């Protein structure tokens, strides 16, 4: 059996098993199973398995959300799964737009259950939006982080649309609120997003690369250097922006030398190592 045949077999076998499970006990997708699914994906060290198996779970969660549209846990799980899948595995632009929109819609439905004022994002002025976001508390952080990250994924998928780009200040405001509530959340990942946002442009064009560097370094510190995507983004977004080849190569080599397996970060770290190799291979051409 070759690799492609194996992946196809896995996909259909998994789908058949899940359909059978649904017919026996549809409620199993809720609660502990949803949390276990999220953990299983985050702790998987073979991205191909996630790519092959995730669509089956996406279909199941879609069905459960249709029957339980006010289940916040299901909405958050659906948003995260669609967001992860579309941002990592989908190369087709039209499909990425479609899936990232579903991820953001699920996250918005979840947050609307708590703050109705956020249900119509386009009708809220920036100041009003930030005021509402700043009323959210630590108990809301899962929902807020999911909303912010899936919205960021949607903007990335629609990066040719200036109306989408105009949403970035709202995403930044949400990430700042997460940092204020608990900067350790998700191994400091909100700092990584803030670093990316502040290194989009060089200082001469209004960017804030040094502030961005500080956010990346804070994420690295909070994770004791184990959040490898923080190092990759520091190299990609900051070191390349300021043409610091020494910093760039040091960070990426550290990523490759680090054991990627860590609860909650394994999949992200494996993907970070893949990106580190690609960045090192293109470094001579870039610098």
Buried (B, 14 or more C-beta within 10 A) or exposed (E): EEEEEEBEEBBEEBBEEBEEBBEEEEEBBBEEBBEEBBEBBBBBEEBEBBBBBBBBBBBBBBEBBEEBEEBBBBBBBBBBBBBBBBBBBBEEEEEBBBBBBBBBBBBBBBBBBBBEBBEEBEEBEEEEBBEBBEEBEEEBBBBBBBBBBBBBBBBBBBEEEEEBEEBBEBBBBBBBBBBEBEBEBBBBBBBBBBBBBBBBEEEEEEBBBEBBBBBBBBBBEBBEBBBBBBBBBBBBBBBBBBEBEEBBBBBBBBBEEBEBEBEBBBBBBBBBBEBBEEBBEEBEEEE
